[in-house]
Amino acid sequence: MNNSKLFELIREQGLRIATDSRTVENGDIFFALRGDNFNGNVFANEAIEKGAAFAVIDEPTCLNDKCILVEDVLRTLQDIATLHRDLINCPVLAVTGTNGKTTTKEVLSVIMGRKFNVHSTTGNLNNHIGVPLTILATPANTDFMIIEMGANHINEIDKLCRIAKPDYGLITNIGKAHLEGFGSDEGVITAKSELYNFIALNRGLVFYNEENVLLDNLMNKFGIKGIKYIGSVDSQIKIEKVNLNPWLCFELEYRHEKFRVETKLFGLYNLENIKAAFTVGLHFGVRVSVMVEAVNSYSPDNNRSQVVKTFGNMVVRDAYNANPVSMMEALTSFILSGQAPKSVILGDMLELGAYSAEEHRKIVEVLLTTKNISAYLVGNCFAEAATGTDIKIFNTTADMIPFLEANPISGNFILVKGSRGIGLESLYDLL
């Protein structure tokens, strides 16, 4: 069965796509994907026994009357996602970047959702599997699609663009992350700029921060049509009185009318993400007052820039991920915040390769030169960087749990940030 016929079968029968045999529901179509440590083909029969109408496989040995044999299951999933994207035929905005892409996507979804039927990436479905699944879940009445794109190797963004075919692009920023996969800073730039290249080739439009020299240079390099973020010199919207309380808040002026924006996001760095969202909303005709109301009503619940008042502390939950730029920005905002007393719990920044030791030392140096802050570091990289200092060090998050149980932190403003693999979220209940 070719991809077009498979796509028609899925559409005609209204089949829900499943990629995990453990979550298959009656009437699903199961795609037997492969990974480094699993082979979905061996679970095809299990999926059918659980009620799947069909299973898409690429190993003939697993074939039965309810299996559809294809050359490559992943490629088939990606191809039918593109067919669905063409069928929906609504504007598609792709968002990528080293930091802030998920928050930007979330705020964008809230803003655009006030005027359009919006479908956007959920969770972390931003890779070669997640993007097609996001597209295939798009309802027929969608007016606007927001696709988050992540990558840790060159050519991944290009592949995702060919699947999603974005009309609009937004790169939040380009910094040091996943350097093991990209190889160098230049590799990161090459990878992220693949979105600009696709938009340029297809005569699309980019939203960008002209104050970011790197992005401004890339705009000129690719010769793309672009719209500058609000707050720029010639913008219709002016921004002033930016501060943390500890949430980010500011005032903006549009056509001589002033609005107060009081977000529930921590960090001065999130101002750029909100500027991006406002810029897109303004371009598509969402009223400024509506955008302000949308942003003020948004509360993050995804372990990113999330401020939570607990029984004894105020905690910034930002432990979903970390890299040198996001770690330094979060730490800087935390130090500048007027809240006191302060404690930080920082976990290793993973996948930095040869840059790891240097980048962890930079964070340790900031901690050593900052007064009136209690610091706790978790992970082997930080342990090496902080050797010989008075900073409290734990090799793993599990090692820190009994310490916090015996030495509870109370009445503090606490920043918790680290790479996802460190698992610092397991400390939240102790704070």
Legacy VTK file of the C-alpha trace (Angstrom):
# vtk DataFile Version 3.0
C-alpha trace
ASCII
DATASET POLYDATA
POINTS 431 float
0.000 0.000 0.000
1.469 3.357 -0.999
1.461 6.371 1.305
-1.432 8.131 -0.431
-3.707 5.105 -0.065
-2.643 4.645 3.555
-3.419 8.296 4.237
-6.867 7.928 2.654
-7.511 4.849 4.792
-6.620 6.792 7.955
-8.837 9.693 6.932
-11.826 7.651 5.800
-11.897 5.483 8.901
-10.940 8.285 11.294
-8.101 6.250 12.760
-6.106 7.650 15.647
-2.374 7.153 15.288
-0.500 5.355 18.059
3.231 4.725 18.334
3.306 3.044 21.740
1.691 -0.389 22.023
1.095 0.218 25.728
-1.312 3.075 25.004
-3.150 1.617 22.019
-6.916 2.091 22.059
-9.605 0.282 20.139
-9.590 1.303 16.467
-6.132 2.910 16.434
-3.568 2.450 13.686
-0.248 1.461 15.228
2.995 2.653 13.635
5.819 0.279 14.579
8.648 2.776 14.933
12.230 1.838 15.692
14.644 3.486 18.106
18.126 2.938 19.466
16.771 0.616 22.140
13.466 -0.664 20.754
11.843 -2.147 17.655
8.128 -1.469 17.350
7.678 -4.298 14.855
7.853 -6.872 17.630
4.904 -5.184 19.354
2.643 -5.093 16.279
0.672 -8.202 17.259
0.303 -6.937 20.822
-1.119 -3.659 19.488
-3.623 -5.547 17.311
-4.653 -7.746 20.238
-5.351 -4.541 22.219
-7.748 -3.368 19.515
-5.646 -1.616 16.873
-7.405 -1.759 13.506
-4.083 -2.023 11.678
-0.345 -1.992 12.348
2.136 -0.361 9.975
5.375 -2.396 9.949
8.605 -2.608 7.960
9.688 -6.154 8.866
8.034 -8.904 6.751
8.501 -11.468 9.527
5.845 -9.632 11.575
3.293 -9.587 8.735
-0.306 -10.738 9.208
-3.701 -9.836 7.733
-3.957 -6.689 9.870
-0.439 -5.463 9.155
0.478 -3.015 6.417
4.029 -3.564 5.187
5.997 -0.469 4.159
9.639 0.140 3.364
10.266 2.445 6.330
7.682 3.132 9.052
9.177 6.465 10.145
9.427 7.780 6.589
5.834 6.691 5.971
4.676 8.535 9.106
6.498 11.654 7.958
5.136 11.440 4.404
1.510 11.104 5.451
2.011 14.002 7.885
3.010 16.171 4.941
-0.073 15.000 3.033
-2.212 16.048 6.002
-0.439 19.389 6.257
-1.274 20.055 2.587
-4.889 19.094 3.187
-5.314 21.426 6.180
-3.852 24.261 4.097
-3.620 26.834 6.909
-0.694 29.138 7.766
2.105 27.275 9.535
4.612 29.023 11.791
7.755 27.108 12.759
9.523 28.066 15.985
13.043 26.948 16.819
16.046 28.245 18.753
18.494 27.298 21.463
16.448 28.790 24.304
12.880 29.950 24.757
11.219 28.132 21.881
8.742 26.246 24.071
7.755 29.305 26.118
7.433 31.366 22.936
5.272 28.656 21.389
3.084 28.455 24.497
2.539 32.224 24.744
1.969 32.402 20.995
-0.683 29.708 21.223
-2.535 31.622 23.934
-2.395 34.901 21.998
-3.324 33.493 18.591
-6.004 31.331 20.171
-7.954 34.484 21.053
-8.683 35.011 17.338
-8.038 31.709 15.548
-8.532 27.975 15.950
-4.914 27.180 16.816
-3.180 23.823 16.810
0.319 23.690 18.267
2.990 21.316 19.501
2.199 19.689 22.831
4.789 18.545 25.345
8.148 17.820 23.754
6.857 16.537 20.403
9.324 18.675 18.471
11.568 16.113 16.746
11.450 13.845 13.675
8.692 11.777 15.297
6.907 14.469 17.309
6.482 16.950 14.455
4.629 14.506 12.163
2.491 13.347 15.088
1.648 16.984 15.867
0.658 17.614 12.256
-1.419 14.443 12.003
-3.347 15.461 15.142
-4.365 18.777 13.536
-8.183 19.172 13.420
-9.778 19.973 10.073
-11.056 23.353 11.316
-7.579 24.644 12.284
-6.901 28.242 11.208
-3.306 28.512 12.380
-0.623 25.929 13.173
2.419 26.480 15.398
5.114 23.841 15.086
8.013 23.770 17.538
11.184 22.318 16.055
14.060 20.965 18.119
17.347 19.517 16.918
20.666 18.217 18.164
22.283 17.471 14.795
22.778 19.336 11.527
20.063 18.772 8.860
17.323 17.956 11.402
15.591 21.338 11.117
15.760 21.080 7.332
14.058 17.673 7.453
11.347 18.977 9.793
10.739 21.941 7.481
10.234 19.597 4.540
7.625 17.734 6.567
5.775 20.757 7.992
6.314 23.207 5.111
6.178 26.366 7.266
5.073 29.639 5.706
6.533 31.640 8.594
9.627 31.174 10.726
10.872 32.360 14.108
14.285 31.610 15.611
14.321 32.730 19.232
18.126 32.774 19.503
21.198 30.682 18.744
23.553 29.652 21.538
25.556 26.790 22.994
23.525 23.598 23.377
23.815 19.962 22.254
27.409 20.668 21.262
28.191 16.959 21.274
25.805 16.565 18.346
26.468 19.841 16.530
30.241 19.679 17.027
30.813 23.416 17.526
29.198 26.841 17.794
29.324 27.031 14.004
27.442 23.747 13.811
24.665 25.153 15.988
24.387 28.221 13.742
24.276 26.075 10.619
21.579 23.838 12.075
19.282 26.552 13.388
19.609 28.680 10.256
18.180 25.809 8.203
14.773 27.289 9.036
15.737 30.632 7.488
17.059 28.812 4.427
13.763 26.981 3.924
11.715 30.143 4.419
13.923 32.019 1.950
13.633 29.322 -0.702
9.855 29.294 -0.333
9.477 33.069 -0.133
8.027 33.036 3.333
8.254 35.532 6.166
10.373 35.604 9.310
9.766 37.305 12.666
13.057 38.302 14.289
14.823 40.377 16.907
16.962 42.905 15.050
18.965 43.516 18.248
20.308 39.954 17.955
23.320 40.581 15.716
23.659 36.957 14.696
20.042 36.662 13.575
20.181 40.049 11.860
23.236 38.902 9.898
21.511 35.666 8.920
18.502 37.634 7.698
20.786 39.578 5.392
22.633 36.441 4.315
19.472 34.668 3.189
17.734 37.793 1.926
14.490 37.000 3.727
11.523 39.258 4.251
11.314 39.923 7.972
9.225 41.652 10.600
11.091 43.081 13.589
10.014 42.385 17.146
7.937 44.954 18.980
10.030 47.317 21.058
12.474 48.054 18.237
13.282 51.634 17.319
10.634 51.869 14.604
8.063 49.586 16.228
4.446 50.590 16.751
4.661 49.175 20.276
7.045 50.610 22.854
8.108 48.783 26.017
9.199 50.370 29.298
9.389 49.898 33.086
10.571 46.288 32.888
11.106 44.592 36.266
10.776 41.380 38.276
8.444 41.057 41.240
9.543 38.098 41.046
7.451 37.599 37.922
8.318 39.514 34.778
6.191 42.636 34.338
6.364 45.738 32.156
4.369 48.457 30.467
3.780 48.816 26.744
2.420 51.692 24.741
0.484 51.327 21.495
-1.032 54.300 19.673
-0.789 56.479 22.788
-2.571 53.893 24.952
-0.676 52.201 27.789
-1.112 48.642 29.004
0.271 46.835 32.042
1.664 43.355 31.367
2.010 41.220 34.486
3.180 37.774 33.475
3.472 34.656 35.584
6.877 33.928 34.079
10.199 34.309 35.874
13.207 35.851 34.194
14.070 38.998 32.279
15.074 36.740 29.376
11.389 35.922 28.832
10.771 39.492 27.687
12.224 38.551 24.311
9.909 35.544 24.053
6.888 37.706 24.814
8.037 40.295 22.282
8.132 37.536 19.688
4.599 36.417 20.506
3.232 39.973 20.438
4.935 40.601 17.091
3.267 37.598 15.496
-0.094 38.453 17.036
0.070 42.046 15.830
0.920 40.892 12.301
-2.130 38.653 12.216
-4.479 41.277 13.573
-4.919 40.286 17.187
-5.816 43.411 19.167
-3.155 44.604 21.625
-5.606 44.659 24.534
-6.534 41.056 23.763
-2.877 40.013 23.633
-2.182 41.675 26.993
-5.129 39.877 28.550
-3.949 36.568 27.064
-0.402 36.912 28.368
-1.559 38.004 31.806
-3.778 34.925 32.032
-1.064 32.437 30.994
0.441 30.315 33.782
3.314 27.974 32.881
2.978 24.436 34.178
5.786 22.830 32.198
8.754 23.206 34.559
10.020 26.237 32.635
10.295 29.703 34.252
7.573 28.615 36.672
7.337 30.335 40.075
5.588 28.314 42.771
4.820 29.332 46.348
5.285 26.299 48.584
4.606 25.797 52.297
7.939 27.378 53.173
9.555 28.959 50.108
9.076 30.600 46.756
10.598 28.312 44.122
11.545 28.975 40.506
10.994 25.641 38.775
13.172 25.701 35.674
14.615 22.194 35.661
13.293 20.959 32.325
16.533 21.745 30.540
19.715 23.798 30.758
22.593 25.005 28.620
25.227 27.709 29.194
23.071 30.573 27.909
19.848 29.620 29.672
21.694 28.814 32.910
23.525 32.138 32.976
20.392 34.114 32.087
18.330 32.396 34.765
21.047 32.902 37.368
21.480 36.574 36.428
17.749 37.288 36.694
17.627 35.407 39.971
20.481 37.450 41.440
18.906 40.724 40.268
15.556 39.855 41.791
14.773 41.741 44.979
13.607 38.597 46.761
15.733 37.416 49.721
17.220 35.312 51.195
18.273 33.313 48.147
19.310 29.729 47.437
20.183 28.061 44.133
20.133 24.376 43.286
21.838 23.865 39.945
22.289 20.619 38.040
24.800 19.710 35.340
24.374 21.063 31.809
24.577 17.944 29.658
25.661 17.318 26.041
28.305 20.068 25.990
31.179 17.811 24.934
34.568 19.494 25.002
32.998 22.764 26.212
31.588 21.222 29.396
34.377 21.938 31.900
34.779 25.565 30.811
31.046 26.345 30.870
30.489 24.780 34.290
33.452 26.740 35.693
31.881 29.979 34.466
28.738 29.285 36.489
30.771 28.387 39.569
32.729 31.649 39.259
29.472 33.636 39.277
28.340 31.833 42.414
31.660 32.451 44.151
31.522 36.192 43.449
27.866 36.625 44.461
27.154 37.600 48.046
24.277 36.428 50.213
23.337 33.382 48.191
23.408 29.738 49.283
24.454 27.412 46.461
24.021 23.670 45.987
25.378 21.889 42.916
24.318 18.495 41.576
26.227 16.349 39.085
29.723 15.229 38.197
30.455 18.207 35.923
29.666 20.759 38.602
31.458 18.606 41.191
34.654 18.862 39.167
34.222 22.570 38.470
33.603 23.409 42.138
36.310 21.228 43.644
38.190 23.137 46.336
35.376 25.623 46.969
32.977 25.856 49.907
29.958 25.158 47.688
27.910 22.146 48.746
28.199 19.438 46.052
26.146 16.297 45.375
26.985 13.718 42.720
23.336 12.909 42.034
19.896 14.259 42.861
19.286 11.141 44.942
22.281 12.106 47.094
20.728 15.499 47.811
17.363 14.179 48.988
18.506 12.972 52.457
20.458 16.226 52.910
17.322 18.311 52.337
15.310 16.046 54.582
17.824 16.600 57.391
18.478 20.274 56.554
15.242 21.749 55.191
15.379 25.124 53.437
12.744 27.551 54.700
11.783 31.146 53.958
13.959 31.310 50.848
13.640 32.340 47.222
15.021 29.273 45.415
16.126 28.720 41.815
16.142 25.094 40.649
17.696 24.624 37.220
19.518 21.825 35.425
19.413 19.534 32.438
16.500 17.142 32.233
18.772 14.145 32.725
19.727 15.313 36.229
16.122 15.030 37.430
16.066 17.973 39.841
12.241 17.976 39.771
12.356 15.131 42.300
13.476 17.751 44.851
10.392 19.960 44.506
8.393 18.260 47.246
11.225 18.934 49.698
11.266 22.656 48.999
LINES 1 432
431 0 1 2 3 4 5 6 7 8 9 10 11 12 13 14 15 16 17 18 19 20 21 22 23 24 25 26 27 28 29 30 31 32 33 34 35 36 37 38 39 40 41 42 43 44 45 46 47 48 49 50 51 52 53 54 55 56 57 58 59 60 61 62 63 64 65 66 67 68 69 70 71 72 73 74 75 76 77 78 79 80 81 82 83 84 85 86 87 88 89 90 91 92 93 94 95 96 97 98 99 100 101 102 103 104 105 106 107 108 109 110 111 112 113 114 115 116 117 118 119 120 121 122 123 124 125 126 127 128 129 130 131 132 133 134 135 136 137 138 139 140 141 142 143 144 145 146 147 148 149 150 151 152 153 154 155 156 157 158 159 160 161 162 163 164 165 166 167 168 169 170 171 172 173 174 175 176 177 178 179 180 181 182 183 184 185 186 187 188 189 190 191 192 193 194 195 196 197 198 199 200 201 202 203 204 205 206 207 208 209 210 211 212 213 214 215 216 217 218 219 220 221 222 223 224 225 226 227 228 229 230 231 232 233 234 235 236 237 238 239 240 241 242 243 244 245 246 247 248 249 250 251 252 253 254 255 256 257 258 259 260 261 262 263 264 265 266 267 268 269 270 271 272 273 274 275 276 277 278 279 280 281 282 283 284 285 286 287 288 289 290 291 292 293 294 295 296 297 298 299 300 301 302 303 304 305 306 307 308 309 310 311 312 313 314 315 316 317 318 319 320 321 322 323 324 325 326 327 328 329 330 331 332 333 334 335 336 337 338 339 340 341 342 343 344 345 346 347 348 349 350 351 352 353 354 355 356 357 358 359 360 361 362 363 364 365 366 367 368 369 370 371 372 373 374 375 376 377 378 379 380 381 382 383 384 385 386 387 388 389 390 391 392 393 394 395 396 397 398 399 400 401 402 403 404 405 406 407 408 409 410 411 412 413 414 415 416 417 418 419 420 421 422 423 424 425 426 427 428 429 430
